[in-house]
Amino acid sequence: MNQLETRALRLGLKVKFTQARLGLLVGVHGCTIGRWERGIQHPRPSHRELLQQMRDQAESDLSGEAVADRARTGPRTSAPQPQKNRAAR
């Protein structure tokens, strides 16, 4: 997981985490998350695995939401057409 992927993960989660909060979840200091994002340091394999699990869960949640949205609104085939005002006749 490179620096851009780490930052994208943090910003792309359903709940937006600060570096400090993500650090607590992964088991490192928030400054370490910042160093990962800037490419100064790289996550250890165990931390990389946790981040990967979080990313997989976030992607799963997002795809589930998209399916639920389509189920509620139906498939979108074209943009909705504006209704004509019949009172103006």
DOKEBA-492646 format. One record per atom (N, C-alpha, C): atom name; y, z, x. Coordinates in steps of 0.1 Angstrom, whole numbers, plus 5000, padded with zeros to 4 digits. Layout:
 atom    y    z    x
   CA    Y    Z    X
...
END
This chain:
 atom    y    z    x
    N 4988 5000 5009
   CA 5000 5000 5000
    C 5012 5000 5009
    N 5021 4990 5008
   CA 5032 4989 5016
    C 5044 4996 5010
    N 5056 4996 5017
   CA 5067 5003 5012
    C 5072 4998 4998
    N 5072 4985 4996
   CA 5077 4980 4983
    C 5067 4984 4972
    N 5054 4984 4975
   CA 5045 4988 4965
    C 5046 5003 4961
    N 5049 5011 4971
   CA 5051 5025 4968
    C 5063 5027 4959
    N 5074 5021 4963
   CA 5086 5022 4955
    C 5084 5016 4941
    N 5078 5005 4940
   CA 5075 4998 4927
    C 5067 5007 4918
    N 5057 5014 4924
   CA 5048 5023 4917
    C 5057 5034 4911
    N 5065 5040 4919
   CA 5073 5052 4914
    C 5083 5047 4903
    N 5089 5036 4905
   CA 5099 5031 4895
    C 5092 5025 4883
    N 5080 5020 4884
   CA 5073 5013 4873
    C 5065 5022 4864
    N 5063 5035 4868
   CA 5055 5044 4859
    C 5063 5046 4846
    N 5055 5049 4836
   CA 5060 5051 4823
    C 5071 5063 4823
    N 5068 5073 4830
   CA 5077 5084 4832
    C 5083 5082 4846
    N 5096 5080 4847
   CA 5102 5078 4860
    C 5102 5090 4869
    N 5096 5090 4880
   CA 5094 5101 4889
    C 5105 5100 4900
    N 5110 5112 4904
   CA 5118 5112 4916
    C 5109 5112 4928
    N 5114 5110 4939
   CA 5105 5111 4951
    C 5099 5125 4952
    N 5107 5135 4949
   CA 5102 5149 4950
    C 5090 5151 4940
    N 5092 5147 4928
   CA 5081 5149 4918
    C 5069 5141 4921
    N 5070 5129 4926
   CA 5058 5121 4930
    C 5052 5128 4942
    N 5060 5133 4951
   CA 5054 5140 4963
    C 5046 5152 4958
    N 5051 5159 4948
   CA 5043 5171 4943
    C 5029 5166 4937
    N 5030 5155 4930
   CA 5017 5150 4924
    C 5007 5145 4935
    N 5013 5139 4946
   CA 5004 5134 4956
    C 5000 5144 4966
    N 5009 5155 4967
   CA 5006 5165 4977
    C 5013 5164 4990
    N 5025 5158 4990
   CA 5034 5156 5002
    C 5048 5160 4998
    N 5056 5161 5007
   CA 5070 5164 5005
    C 5077 5152 5000
    N 5087 5153 4991
   CA 5095 5142 4986
    C 5101 5133 4997
    N 5105 5139 5008
   CA 5110 5131 5019
    C 5100 5122 5025
    N 5087 5126 5024
   CA 5076 5118 5029
    C 5075 5105 5020
    N 5077 5107 5007
   CA 5077 5095 4998
    C 5088 5086 5002
    N 5099 5091 5005
   CA 5111 5083 5010
    C 5108 5075 5022
    N 5101 5082 5032
   CA 5097 5075 5044
    C 5087 5064 5042
    N 5078 5067 5032
   CA 5068 5056 5029
    C 5075 5044 5023
    N 5085 5047 5014
   CA 5092 5036 5008
    C 5101 5028 5018
    N 5106 5035 5028
   CA 5114 5028 5038
    C 5105 5022 5049
    N 5092 5024 5049
   CA 5083 5019 5059
    C 5083 5026 5072
    N 5089 5038 5073
   CA 5090 5046 5085
    C 5076 5052 5088
    N 5069 5057 5077
   CA 5056 5062 5078
    C 5047 5055 5067
    N 5034 5056 5068
   CA 5025 5050 5059
    C 5016 5061 5053
    N 5012 5060 5040
   CA 5004 5070 5034
    C 4990 5071 5041
    N 4985 5083 5042
   CA 4971 5084 5047
    C 4962 5078 5036
    N 4949 5075 5040
   CA 4940 5069 5031
    C 4938 5077 5018
    N 4938 5090 5019
   CA 4936 5099 5007
    C 4948 5098 4998
    N 4960 5097 5004
   CA 4972 5096 4996
    C 4973 5082 4990
    N 4969 5072 4998
   CA 4969 5058 4993
    C 4959 5057 4981
    N 4948 5064 4981
   CA 4939 5063 4970
    C 4945 5069 4958
    N 4952 5081 4959
   CA 4958 5087 4948
    C 4969 5077 4942
    N 4977 5071 4950
   CA 4987 5062 4946
    C 4981 5050 4939
    N 4970 5045 4944
   CA 4963 5034 4938
    C 4958 5038 4924
    N 4952 5050 4923
   CA 4948 5055 4910
    C 4959 5056 4900
    N 4971 5060 4904
   CA 4982 5062 4896
    C 4987 5048 4891
    N 4987 5038 4901
   CA 4991 5025 4897
    C 4982 5018 4887
    N 4969 5020 4889
   CA 4959 5015 4880
    C 4960 5020 4866
    N 4963 5033 4866
   CA 4965 5040 4853
    C 4977 5035 4846
    N 4988 5033 4854
   CA 5000 5028 4848
    C 4999 5014 4842
    N 4991 5005 4850
   CA 4989 4992 4845
    C 4980 4992 4833
    N 4971 5001 4832
   CA 4962 5002 4821
    C 4970 5006 4808
    N 4979 5016 4811
   CA 4987 5021 4800
    C 4997 5010 4795
    N 5002 5002 4804
   CA 5011 4991 4800
    C 5004 4980 4792
    N 4992 4977 4797
   CA 4985 4966 4790
    C 4980 4971 4776
    N 4977 4984 4775
   CA 4973 4990 4762
    C 4985 4990 4752
    N 4997 4992 4758
   CA 5009 4992 4749
    C 5012 4978 4744
    N 5010 4968 4753
   CA 5012 4954 4749
    C 5003 4950 4738
    N 4991 4954 4739
   CA 4981 4951 4728
    C 4985 4958 4715
    N 4989 4971 4716
   CA 4993 4978 4704
    C 5006 4972 4698
    N 5015 4967 4706
   CA 5027 4960 4701
    C 5023 4948 4694
    N 5014 4940 4699
   CA 5010 4927 4693
    C 5003 4931 4680
    N 4995 4941 4679
   CA 4988 4945 4667
    C 4998 4949 4656
    N 5009 4956 4660
   CA 5019 4960 4650
    C 5027 4948 4645
    N 5031 4940 4654
   CA 5040 4929 4650
    C 5034 4916 4648
    N 5021 4914 4652
   CA 5014 4901 4650
    C 5018 4892 4662
    N 5010 4882 4664
   CA 5013 4873 4675
    C 5026 4865 4673
    N 5033 4863 4683
   CA 5046 4857 4683
    C 5044 4842 4686
    N 5046 4833 4676
   CA 5044 4819 4678
    C 5058 4812 4681
    N 5068 4817 4675
   CA 5081 4811 4678
    C 5092 4822 4675
    N 5104 4819 4678
   CA 5115 4828 4676
    C 5117 4828 4660
    N 5121 4840 4655
   CA 5123 4841 4641
    C 5135 4832 4637
    N 5135 4826 4626
   CA 5146 4817 4621
    C 5155 4826 4612
    N 5168 4824 4614
   CA 5178 4831 4606
    C 5177 4827 4591
    N 5178 4837 4582
   CA 5178 4835 4568
    C 5191 4828 4564
    N 5191 4819 4555
   CA 5203 4812 4549
    C 5208 4821 4538
    N 5221 4822 4538
   CA 5228 4831 4528
    C 5228 4823 4514
    N 5220 4827 4505
   CA 5220 4819 4492
    C 5231 4823 4483
    N 5238 4834 4486
   CA 5249 4838 4477
    C 5261 4829 4479
    N 5261 4821 4489
   CA 5273 4813 4492
    C 5273 4800 4483
    N 5262 4797 4476
   CA 5261 4785 4468
    C 5271 4784 4457
END
